Amino acid sequence: MIKVLIVEDSRVVSEYLQYIFSNVHDMQVIGNVSNGKAAIDFIQHRKPDVITMDIDMPVMDGLEATRIIMSTMPIPILIVTGSRNANDTSTSIEALAAGALTVMEKPVGIGHPREAELSKNLINMVRLMAEVTVITRKLKPRIPVPAVSSAAFSKELFDIISLPKIIAIGVSSGGPQALQIVFSEITARFPVPIVVVQHITDGFLESFTNWLENVTNLPVHIAHNEEDLKPGHIYFAPNGSQMSILKTGKVRLEKDILKNGLNPSVAHLFTSVANEFGNSAIGIILTGMGSDGSKELKLLLDKGAVTIAQSKESALINGMPGVAINYGSAKYVLSAEEISGFLSGIERNFRK
């Protein structure tokens, strides 16, 4: 049985969530509390497999509770929120950065046309989250601070590469904090464009890119078809479109194409970068569930690119980077801080 803790201040919503979980054979609600502090107190005595967490609650909100739980007794946390306005979406992005694995819309009530769809989505996501092993996160201030790069990462990386033409990154759950660290030391003077596939809930990418631009020193965009990439800019694949990068430095977006069941997919991006740029590319795979892009990182390596996987110790979820390491796709295994130091070294060594 998957043991679920519901954290929700609305009695109507919490009872409805309990009703949804009680109607499936493999889930058991072991607690139903109304605020983040009560959730922290609860897990001192009983540990759930998954927590569904609202954000706006009295006493302690879901954001603060997520930060504390993930820094003391990490448990997969699923943010379940009903508000879709821009302000609350931004708060949800902060929750992802605090360690929540995903953000979902609250299911609607009985009799609503979307009742079955949203309930099924929630049940499937809880099942998926229950299989995830998460790591303890260092408790950080709510105001982001730049990460200090590790002095331990090897100078060898700079001895073997010339200035790359593109850096491609694949990341999923745990991405917000990982990307904040990875980009913390470079600026808009960075001499190479960076392209990213980030798996994220529909409707949150725009707020996520806005948040990332505010906590880093780089221009951040959702890519457009036929757009010319600029050095020192970060481009994210939009939800629902596969992103390829042409040798000319243009973006190509294609809708309604699944790769490994995903759209966008890291696999699609890495394949295009390997074929178009070969040894002029750097491929990086960060925290995330599953294996998207792990084998395609090997294609980059075989074409002569520098390939990096985030280390198990620093990845919130070691799925994607772990598979890449096991498959032999990663030339180097580095922490998020070491990857940040590597990128800042590129800026120092190669910028004009």
C-alpha positions as CSV (number, residue, x, y, z in Angstrom):
1,M,0.0,0.0,0.0
2,I,1.1,3.5,-0.8
3,K,0.8,5.6,2.4
4,V,-0.3,9.1,1.7
5,L,-0.3,12.2,3.9
6,I,-2.7,15.0,2.8
7,V,-1.7,18.5,3.8
8,E,-4.6,20.8,2.9
9,D,-6.4,23.6,4.9
10,S,-9.7,23.4,3.0
11,R,-11.9,20.7,4.7
12,V,-13.9,20.2,1.5
13,V,-10.8,19.7,-0.6
14,S,-9.0,17.4,1.9
15,E,-12.1,15.2,2.2
16,Y,-12.4,15.0,-1.5
17,L,-8.7,14.0,-1.9
18,Q,-9.2,11.3,0.8
19,Y,-12.3,10.1,-1.2
20,I,-10.2,9.8,-4.4
21,F,-7.4,7.8,-2.7
22,S,-9.8,5.6,-0.8
23,N,-11.3,4.4,-4.1
24,V,-8.1,2.8,-5.3
25,H,-6.8,-0.5,-4.1
26,D,-3.1,0.4,-3.5
27,M,-3.4,3.6,-1.5
28,Q,-4.0,4.4,2.1
29,V,-4.4,7.9,3.6
30,I,-2.5,7.7,6.9
31,G,-3.0,11.4,7.8
32,N,-4.9,14.5,6.9
33,V,-3.6,17.7,8.3
34,S,-4.4,21.4,7.7
35,N,-1.0,23.1,7.6
36,G,2.7,22.6,7.1
37,K,3.7,22.6,10.8
38,A,1.2,19.9,11.4
39,A,2.7,17.9,8.5
40,I,6.2,18.2,10.0
41,D,4.9,17.1,13.4
42,F,3.1,14.2,11.8
43,I,6.1,12.7,10.0
44,Q,8.1,12.6,13.3
45,H,5.8,9.7,14.2
46,R,4.6,8.1,10.9
47,K,6.4,8.3,7.6
48,P,4.2,8.5,4.5
49,D,5.4,7.3,1.1
50,V,4.1,10.5,-0.6
51,I,2.8,13.9,0.7
52,T,0.3,15.9,-1.2
53,M,0.9,19.5,-0.2
54,D,-1.2,22.7,-0.7
55,I,0.7,26.0,-0.7
56,D,-1.4,28.7,0.9
57,M,-2.2,27.5,4.4
58,P,-2.2,29.1,7.9
59,V,0.5,28.6,10.6
60,M,3.0,27.4,8.0
61,D,2.6,27.4,4.2
62,G,3.5,24.6,1.9
63,L,6.6,26.2,0.6
64,E,8.3,26.5,4.0
65,A,7.1,23.0,5.0
66,T,8.6,21.6,1.8
67,R,11.9,23.2,2.5
68,I,12.0,21.9,6.1
69,I,10.9,18.3,5.2
70,M,13.3,18.0,2.3
71,S,16.2,19.2,4.5
72,T,15.4,16.9,7.5
73,M,13.4,13.8,6.5
74,P,13.1,13.8,2.7
75,I,9.8,12.4,1.4
76,P,8.4,12.8,-2.2
77,I,6.2,15.8,-2.1
78,L,3.5,16.5,-4.7
79,I,2.2,20.1,-4.7
80,V,-1.6,20.1,-5.3
81,T,-2.8,23.6,-5.9
82,G,-6.0,25.0,-7.3
83,S,-4.9,28.5,-8.2
84,R,-3.5,29.2,-11.7
85,N,-2.8,32.9,-11.4
86,A,0.7,34.2,-12.1
87,N,1.6,35.0,-8.5
88,D,0.6,31.5,-7.2
89,T,2.4,29.9,-10.1
90,S,5.6,31.7,-9.2
91,T,5.2,30.4,-5.7
92,S,4.7,26.9,-7.0
93,I,8.0,27.3,-8.9
94,E,9.7,28.2,-5.6
95,A,8.2,25.0,-4.1
96,L,9.9,23.0,-6.9
97,A,13.1,24.7,-6.1
98,A,12.6,23.8,-2.4
99,G,12.4,20.1,-3.3
100,A,8.8,19.3,-4.4
101,L,8.8,16.9,-7.3
102,T,6.0,18.3,-9.3
103,V,3.0,20.7,-9.2
104,M,-0.5,19.6,-10.2
105,E,-3.9,21.2,-10.4
106,K,-6.3,20.3,-7.7
107,P,-9.0,17.8,-8.8
108,V,-12.4,19.2,-9.3
109,G,-15.5,18.1,-7.5
110,I,-17.9,15.2,-8.1
111,G,-20.0,15.7,-11.2
112,H,-17.5,18.1,-13.0
113,P,-16.8,17.2,-16.6
114,R,-13.0,16.8,-15.8
115,E,-13.6,14.9,-12.6
116,A,-12.4,11.5,-13.9
117,E,-9.5,13.0,-15.9
118,L,-8.0,15.0,-13.0
119,S,-8.5,12.3,-10.4
120,K,-6.8,9.7,-12.6
121,N,-3.9,12.1,-13.2
122,L,-3.5,12.6,-9.5
123,I,-3.6,8.9,-8.7
124,N,-1.1,8.1,-11.4
125,M,1.3,10.8,-10.2
126,V,1.1,9.6,-6.6
127,R,2.0,6.1,-7.8
128,L,4.9,7.5,-9.8
129,M,6.2,9.6,-6.9
130,A,6.0,6.6,-4.5
131,E,8.7,4.9,-6.5
132,V,11.1,7.8,-6.3
133,T,14.0,7.9,-3.8
134,V,14.8,11.5,-2.8
135,I,17.9,12.9,-1.1
136,T,18.2,15.3,1.8
137,R,18.5,18.9,0.6
138,K,20.6,21.5,2.4
139,L,18.3,24.1,3.9
140,K,18.8,27.3,2.1
141,P,17.5,30.8,2.7
142,R,14.3,31.7,0.8
143,I,16.2,34.5,-0.9
144,P,18.5,32.7,-3.4
145,V,22.2,33.1,-3.0
146,P,24.9,32.3,-5.5
147,A,26.5,28.9,-5.1
148,V,30.2,28.7,-4.5
149,S,31.9,26.6,-7.1
150,S,34.0,23.7,-5.8
151,A,37.7,23.9,-6.1
152,A,37.9,20.2,-6.4
153,F,36.7,19.7,-10.0
154,S,39.4,18.9,-12.5
155,K,41.3,21.5,-14.6
156,E,41.5,18.6,-17.1
157,L,38.2,19.6,-18.6
158,F,39.7,22.9,-19.9
159,D,42.8,21.1,-21.2
160,I,40.8,19.0,-23.7
161,I,38.3,21.4,-25.1
162,S,38.3,24.4,-27.3
163,L,35.4,26.9,-27.2
164,P,32.2,24.8,-27.7
165,K,29.5,26.1,-30.1
166,I,26.6,24.9,-27.9
167,I,25.7,23.5,-24.5
168,A,22.7,21.2,-24.3
169,I,21.2,20.3,-20.9
170,G,18.5,17.7,-20.0
171,V,16.8,17.8,-16.6
172,S,13.5,16.8,-15.0
173,S,12.4,16.6,-11.4
174,G,14.6,18.6,-9.1
175,G,15.6,20.9,-12.0
176,P,14.8,24.3,-10.6
177,Q,17.4,24.2,-7.8
178,A,19.9,22.2,-9.9
179,L,19.7,24.8,-12.7
180,Q,19.9,27.7,-10.3
181,I,23.2,26.3,-9.0
182,V,24.6,25.3,-12.4
183,F,24.0,28.8,-13.8
184,S,24.9,30.7,-10.6
185,E,28.4,31.9,-11.6
186,I,28.0,32.8,-15.3
187,T,26.7,36.0,-16.8
188,A,25.3,37.3,-20.1
189,R,29.0,37.5,-21.2
190,F,29.0,33.7,-21.4
191,P,30.3,33.0,-24.9
192,V,28.0,30.1,-25.9
193,P,24.3,29.6,-26.2
194,I,22.7,27.1,-23.8
195,V,19.6,25.0,-24.7
196,V,17.6,23.1,-22.2
197,V,14.8,20.5,-22.1
198,Q,13.2,20.7,-18.6
199,H,10.3,18.3,-17.9
200,I,7.7,20.5,-16.1
201,T,4.0,20.5,-15.6
202,D,2.0,22.2,-18.4
203,G,1.3,25.9,-17.6
204,F,4.4,26.4,-15.4
205,L,7.2,26.9,-17.9
206,E,6.8,30.6,-18.4
207,S,6.8,31.3,-14.6
208,F,9.7,28.9,-14.2
209,T,11.8,30.8,-16.8
210,N,10.9,34.1,-15.3
211,W,11.9,32.8,-11.9
212,L,15.2,31.5,-13.2
213,E,16.0,34.8,-14.9
214,N,15.5,36.5,-11.6
215,V,17.8,34.2,-9.6
216,T,20.6,34.0,-12.2
217,N,22.6,36.6,-14.2
218,L,21.4,35.4,-17.7
219,P,18.7,36.1,-20.2
220,V,16.3,33.2,-20.2
221,H,13.8,32.4,-23.0
222,I,11.2,29.9,-24.1
223,A,12.5,29.1,-27.6
224,H,10.6,30.1,-30.8
225,N,10.8,28.3,-34.1
226,E,13.5,29.6,-36.5
227,E,15.0,31.7,-33.7
228,D,18.7,32.5,-33.9
229,L,20.5,31.5,-30.7
230,K,22.6,34.1,-29.0
231,P,25.7,33.5,-26.8
232,G,25.0,34.0,-23.1
233,H,21.3,33.2,-23.4
234,I,19.4,30.2,-22.2
235,Y,16.7,28.7,-24.3
236,F,14.1,26.2,-23.0
237,A,12.1,23.9,-25.3
238,P,8.4,24.8,-25.0
239,N,5.9,22.2,-23.7
240,G,4.4,20.3,-26.6
241,S,7.3,20.8,-29.0
242,Q,10.4,18.9,-29.8
243,M,13.4,21.2,-30.1
244,S,16.3,20.6,-32.5
245,I,19.2,22.9,-33.1
246,L,20.6,23.3,-36.6
247,K,24.2,23.8,-37.4
248,T,23.4,27.4,-38.4
249,G,22.4,28.1,-34.8
250,K,18.7,28.2,-35.5
251,V,16.0,26.5,-33.4
252,R,13.6,24.1,-35.0
253,L,10.4,23.2,-33.2
254,E,8.1,20.4,-34.2
255,K,4.8,19.8,-32.5
256,D,2.9,16.6,-31.8
257,I,6.0,14.3,-32.0
258,L,6.6,12.0,-29.1
259,K,10.1,10.7,-28.3
260,N,10.2,8.1,-25.5
261,G,6.6,9.2,-24.8
262,L,7.8,12.7,-24.1
263,N,7.3,16.1,-25.8
264,P,9.7,17.8,-25.4
265,S,12.3,15.1,-24.8
266,V,16.0,15.3,-23.9
267,A,16.6,12.5,-26.3
268,H,15.4,14.5,-29.3
269,L,17.5,17.5,-28.3
270,F,20.7,15.5,-27.6
271,T,20.3,13.6,-30.9
272,S,20.1,16.8,-33.0
273,V,23.0,18.5,-31.2
274,A,25.1,15.3,-31.6
275,N,24.4,15.1,-35.3
276,E,24.8,18.9,-36.0
277,F,27.6,19.9,-33.7
278,G,29.5,16.7,-32.8
279,N,32.7,17.5,-30.9
280,S,31.8,21.2,-30.8
281,A,29.1,20.5,-28.2
282,I,28.8,19.9,-24.5
283,G,26.0,17.7,-23.2
284,I,24.9,17.8,-19.5
285,I,22.3,15.6,-17.9
286,L,20.9,16.6,-14.5
287,T,18.5,15.3,-11.9
288,G,15.3,13.6,-12.9
289,M,13.2,10.5,-13.0
290,G,13.4,7.9,-15.8
291,S,16.1,7.7,-18.4
292,D,15.2,10.4,-21.0
293,G,18.4,11.4,-22.9
294,S,20.7,9.0,-21.0
295,K,21.5,6.9,-24.1
296,E,21.5,9.9,-26.4
297,L,24.2,11.4,-24.2
298,K,26.3,8.5,-25.3
299,L,25.7,9.5,-28.9
300,L,27.2,12.9,-28.0
301,L,30.1,11.3,-26.4
302,D,30.7,9.0,-29.4
303,K,30.7,12.1,-31.7
304,G,33.5,13.7,-29.6
305,A,31.4,16.0,-27.3
306,V,32.2,16.6,-23.7
307,T,29.5,14.8,-21.7
308,I,28.7,15.4,-18.0
309,A,26.2,13.7,-15.6
310,Q,25.3,15.1,-12.2
311,S,26.6,13.1,-9.4
312,K,24.3,10.9,-7.3
313,E,25.2,12.8,-4.1
314,S,24.0,16.1,-5.5
315,A,21.0,15.0,-7.7
316,L,17.6,15.2,-6.0
317,I,16.6,12.1,-8.1
318,N,19.4,10.0,-9.6
319,G,17.3,8.5,-12.4
320,M,18.4,10.2,-15.6
321,P,22.0,10.9,-14.6
322,G,22.3,7.5,-12.9
323,V,21.2,5.7,-16.1
324,A,23.6,7.8,-18.1
325,I,26.5,6.9,-15.9
326,N,25.6,3.2,-15.9
327,Y,25.3,3.3,-19.7
328,G,28.8,4.9,-20.1
329,S,27.4,8.1,-21.5
330,A,29.1,10.5,-19.2
331,K,32.8,11.3,-19.6
332,Y,32.6,13.2,-16.3
333,V,30.5,12.9,-13.2
334,L,30.3,16.2,-11.3
335,S,28.1,17.8,-8.6
336,A,25.9,20.8,-9.5
337,E,28.4,23.1,-7.9
338,E,31.3,21.6,-9.9
339,I,29.3,21.9,-13.1
340,S,28.8,25.6,-12.2
341,G,32.5,26.0,-11.7
342,F,33.2,24.3,-15.1
343,L,30.8,26.7,-16.9
344,S,32.3,29.7,-15.1
345,G,35.7,28.5,-16.3
346,I,34.5,28.5,-19.9
347,E,33.4,32.1,-19.4
348,R,36.8,33.1,-17.9
349,N,38.9,31.2,-20.4
350,F,37.1,31.8,-23.7
351,R,35.0,35.0,-23.5
352,K,36.2,37.8,-25.7
